[in-house]
Amino acid sequence: MNEGFMGTGVALVTPFDSNKKIDFTALEKIVNHVINGGVEHLVVLGTTGESATLDKEEKEAVVKAVVEINKGRRSVVVGMGGNSTHQVVHTIEKTDFTGIDAILSVAPYYNKPSQEGIFEHFAAIAKASPVPVVLYNVPGRTASNISATTAVRLAEKYPNIIGVKEASGNFQQIMQIIKDKPDHFNVISGDDSFTVPMIHLGAKGVISVVANSHPKGYSRMVRAALEGNRDRANTLQFSFLDLIQALFEEGSPAGVKATLELMGLCKRHVRLPLTPASDKLIGKLKELIHIPEYS
């Protein structure tokens, strides 16, 4: 797996202004904030980026802006997934991949395909994609689990499928993938609370929500874990637990956007059907936002 996709990736928020239009000035602030904080790659148009609420033109504008702001400093991964294989492949074929280093593709949601259907879906994506593909397994959102057998089968058949962002919370499944996977394929944590234990088991990094607000401390934690400094990594993971829980208390990205607002990086606006963080949650975040030494 390309080293540019190991370590800490950040699932970038898409900031909005008071009219719910994309706030490109805030987006620039956030991209520079996370790069200066030490993350290894940027993930655009994921769940945290509210991609489900963006139209085609907005998605293209966000990707273009991130690529231009990044100026080649970090690897850029773009979310391209859906529950219509034909539409995902069509999107890939029509995309200008200048400045894009990989795609992150979520398991097809809602229609609950069989494992064979999931395999054929990602096979079509792998054949169409001019850049490496990272699978995204998040059954809690998709009602569609990529089994360990299917993930390994895809990795063995398609060398450009280079990893899986695992957010199933199923450690038996995660360990099975790590045990059986080919060398070019890596497991990446998709859950901020489980990152260090997953790295201890053999995962190679994370695509993180909390790294939007706390890139320095979170990337330090990931590096400590990857370097085998278990005690320091564990201490850092524990220091983030209460904040991570609060960030997801009222849904994501409402919590992390509220945190970024407290930091002066963007406003907490989200698009329906999401709603912004409550005053109660903001009060809690004010108490948790300062993580001594590690933020």
N, C-alpha and C positions, 0 to 999 in steps of 0.2 A: 504494500500500500504506500502510495506517495507520502513522504514524510510531512508534506504540507497539510495533510489531512489528519495528522496525529496531534496529540496535545489538546489545547483548548480551542474549540470553535464556539462562536457566539451566534445564537439564533436571533438575529437583529429584529428589533421592533420596527414597525412602520409608524413614525410619528405623524399625528394629525393636528391641524390648527382648530380653532373654535368653530369653523364651518365644516369640519370633518374632511378637509382637503389635505393632501399630503404636504407635510411641512419639511421641505427639502433643506432648509437652514438647520433645523434640529437634527435631521438625518446626518448631515455633515458633522455636526458636533458629536453625535453618538459614535459614528464610524471612527473618527479621530480619537475619541475617548477610549474605545476598546483596543484600537491598535496601539496607542501609547501605553495602555495597561498591560500589553504583552500577550494578547491572544494570538493564536497561530493561524486561524482562518475565520472568514466571515460567511455566514449562512443567510441568504436572502430569500424572502418569500416562503418562509416556513409557517408553522402554526402561530408562532410568536409574532410573526410579521403580518398577521391577519390577512393572509393571502386569499382566504375564502371571500373576503369582502372587497377585494380589489378587482377592477375590470382589466381587460387585456392591455389597454393603453397605460393604465397606472402601473401594472406589473412591469411593463417594459421600461417605463420611466424610472421606477425604483432601481431596477437592475442597472440601467445606464448610469444613474447617479452614483450608486455604490462603486461601480467599476471606475468611474472618473475620480471620485474622492480617494479611492484606495491607491490609485497610481501604481499598481503592481506590488505594493508593500506586503500584502498577504494573499493567500489563496482565497478564491471566491467560489462558493458553492451556491447553486440556485435550486430552490424547490420546484420540481416539476413532477406532479403526480395527479392522480384522479381515479375515478371509478369507471372511466371509459378508455380502454386501451387505445382505441383509434384516435381519440382526441389528444391523449398524452403524446403519442407518436407524432401526430400532426404538429403539435406545439414544438416538439424537439426539431422537427424538420424545418420549421419556419423561423427558428431562433438564430440570431447572430451570436455566436459563442465567443466573440472577441472579449477577452478579459475574464471569461468564465472557465474555471478549472475543473469543475465536476458538477453533477446534479445530485440532488437528494430527492428520492422518489418514495412517497408514502405508499403503504399497502392499500390496494383498492378498498374503498369504504362503502358501506350501506348495502351493496348487493351481495355481500357474503359469499365470495367465490370459494370453490374447493381449493385444496393445495395445488392441484394440477392447473386450475385457472390462474392462481397466483404465479405459479412458475411460468406459464405461457405469457402472462401479462408482462413480467419483468424480462422475459426473453425478448419480447418485441421491443421493449425499451432499450435493452442492451444492444440490440442489433441496429437501432436507429441512432443511438447517441454517439457523437464524435468525441465526447469526453468521458472520463470514468463515472461510474454510477455507484452511489451509496444508497442501499435500501433503508427504509425507515419503517420500523415495526412498532406500532403504538395501538395495541388492541383496545385499550380503554377509550380511544377516540374513533377507531375505524370499525370495531366489531369484526376485525379480520386479522388473525394472527399468522405471521410468517413462521412456520415451524422451523425447528433446527434443521431437520432433514431437507426442507425446501431451500433454506438459506444456503446450506453447504452445497446442495446440488446446483444451485444457480452459480455459486462462486467457482465450482469446478468446471462448469460448462462454458462460462463467459468470463474470461480474464479481466475484462473491463468493469466487471462488478467487483468493487474493491473493498466493500465493507458494509456493515449494517449498523445503523443507529438503533440500539435496542432499548425500548422503553416499555417492555412488557412487564417488568418487575418479576419475571419468572426466572429465578437464578438457576434452576435446573436446566432450563432451555438455554440460557446464556452460557452456562458452563459446557453444555453439549456442543454448541457452536464453536466455542474456543477450542475444545478438545479435537473436533473433527475437521475444522476449516483448513483450506490450503494456505500456504505461506503468504500469498499476495493479498489475502482477505483479512480484515480486522474488525473487531467488535468495538463500537463506540457507545459510551453511555448516553442515553437519552433522558436521564433522570438526575437532576442535580444532587439529590440526596444520596444516590447510590454510586456516585462516580468513583470514589476512592475504593470501596469494596470491589467494584467491578474491575478496576485497574489491578488490584491485588490478585485477582483471578486470571488476569491476562488481557483485559481490554486495553486499548491504546489511547484513550482520550475521551472527550465529551463534546457534545453540542449542547451548549448551556444557555439557560434563560438568565440566571443570576449574573452571568458575566457581562450582560448589558450594563449593569450598574456597578459591579465590583470586579472588573476584569483583572486587576492587579493581584488581589488576594486569591481569586479563584484559579487563575493560571499558575500562581505559585504553588497552590495545593496540588494541582494536576502534575506539575513538574516534579514535585517532591515524591508523589506516588510513583511516577514513571521511573524515577531514579532509585527507587527502592527505599526511600527514607520513610518508613512506615509510620513511625511515631509522629513525625512532623505532619505528614499527610493526614493522619487520623485526627490530630489536634485541629488542623485547619478545617477538615470536614465537619467536625463537631461544632466549630465556631460559626459555621454557616447554617446549621440545621434550623434554628428558630426563624431566621430570616427567610429561608427557602419555604418553610411551611406557610409563613405569612404571605409570601408572594403569590401562592396558589390558592389562598383561602377563599377568594372571591372570583377565581378563574384567571387564566393567563390570556393576554398579557396585562390585565388590569392592574395587578399588583406591581409588576416591574415598571410599568409606565408611571404609576404613582411615585415609585421610588426615584425614577429618573426626573420627575417633576420636582421632587424635594432637592435634588442635586442641581437643578437649573438647566437640565439638558433637553427636556421636551415637556409638553403638557400631557396630562393623564387621559386625554380624549381617546376613546375607542369607538368603533362603529358597531351599530346594532347588528346582530342580537346581543353583543356584549355590552355591558354597562360599566362605567368608570368605578374605580375604587371608592368605597364609602369613607366618610370622615372618620368613622371608627377604625377602619383598617389603616388609614393614613396616620392616625395617632399611634397605632402599634408600630408601623414602619418607622416613624420618627425615633422610636425607642430602640429599634433594631438596626438601623441603617449604618451606624458607626461600629464597625468590627475592629477593635483595637489591634494595631500593628499590621493587620492583614488586609485592610481595605484598599 
